[in-house]
């Protein structure tokens, strides 16, 4: 099932309108392919002459998270970031506390660790957050100069 269909189905089940603005926000997110924040999304839409308010963007992001299409990430800088949550391999995030860069970290052992915890403690894990904080190589290099 594609994201458009999933979102339309979710909105219908919630008895919410399928508006052009909501679909425009979703389509722009689908073009992004990286982490984003609401303000950068607003600016991208504005640059395309799309007339969508920040409030509509925030409400649509909440609906996309609730539908399971998006994942909301909170880092130490207080700015929420989002990423698509469909067909995504299990991964962690490294957040550079100097420049704000987010690096996705993939390792097959993450899934094994989750399975081991679920089995050991008889858990059903629906979601998880594991974030690493530090300084990226570029910021470390510029600090040492």
N, C-alpha and C positions, 0 to 999 in steps of 0.2 A: 504494500500500500504506500502511495507517495504522500509527501507532506501536505500537499493541498487537500487531498482527499481526507486524510486524517484530521486536519484542522476543521474542514467543513463538517465532518461527521461529529467532531467534538462540540462545535458550536451548536449544531442542530440538537444534539442530546441535551445541551444545557439551556435550550430554548433562547439562544442568543442569535442576533442577526449576523449574517455573513455579508459584511460590508466591503466595498471596494478598498477602503482604507486598511482594513485588517489584512486583506489579501495582498495589498501592496507592501505592507510591512513584512509579511511572510516571504514574499518573492524577493525582496531586497536582502533579507537574511540568508535565503538560499543561495544568493550570489556571493556572499561574503567569504565563506570557507575559512574563517578564523574567528578568534574571540573578538567580541565587540562590546561596547557599552552603549547605553541608550542615546547619549549625546552624539556620538559619532554616527550612529544610525540616523538620527534626526538630520545631521548635517549632510549626509549622503543623499537622503531623500530631498532635502531642500535644494541641493545642487542640481538635482534632476527636475526641479520646479514642481515637485509633488507637495501639495498643500495638506500636510498631516501634522497635527499639533503634537507637542511633546506628551501631553496627557494621553492622547490616543496611542502613541507609541508605548508608553509605560503600561497602559491597560492591556494592550495587545501582547506585550511581552509576558505579563502575568498570565494571560490566557494560554499562551504558547507553552509556558512552563507547566501550567496545570494540565494541559493536554498531553504532556510528555515529549513534545517535540524539541523543547529547549531545556537546557540545564543552566541554572543561575549559579554563578561562582562568586564568592565573596572573598576578597583578599584583604590584607592589612591596610590598604590605602583607602578603604571605605567606598570605593567605586565598584559597583556590581558589574560583572562581565557576564556574557552569555556565550554559549556554544550550542551547536546542534546536538541533539541527543538521539538521533536515529542512526542505526547501523554503525555505531561508534565503538571501536575497540576499547577495552578497559585501559585507562591511562591515568597518570598522575600529572600534577602541574607543578612546575618550578616558577616562582614569582620573584623577579629581581627587585629587591627593595630599593635599588638606586634609580633605575630607569623605568620600572613598571613592565618590562617585557615578560611575557608568559611563554614558557617553553613546555610543550607536551612531552611527557616521558612515557615511552611504551616499553613494556617488558612482559613477556608471556607469564612470568612467575607471579604477576599480580593476580591473575585469575586463579591460579593454584592456591595462593594465600587465601583468597576470599572463599574458595571451596573448602579449604581446610578449616577455617574458622566456622563456616556454616555447619559443617559436619560435626566438628568437635563440640560446639555449643548448641547444636540443634536449632540453627537460625535460618530464617529466610531473608536473605539480604536483597533489598529492593534498590538500594542506592548507597553510595558511599562518597566520602570526600577525604582525600589525602593530598595535602599541599606541602610543598617544600619552599622555604624562603631563604634567600641568600643574595649573592651578587653574581651576575653573569660575567662571562669572560671579557666582554667588551668594556664593561664598567670597571672591572678589576685592572685591566690594562690601562685605562685612562687615569685611574687613581694612582697607579705606580709611576706615572710620568711626572 
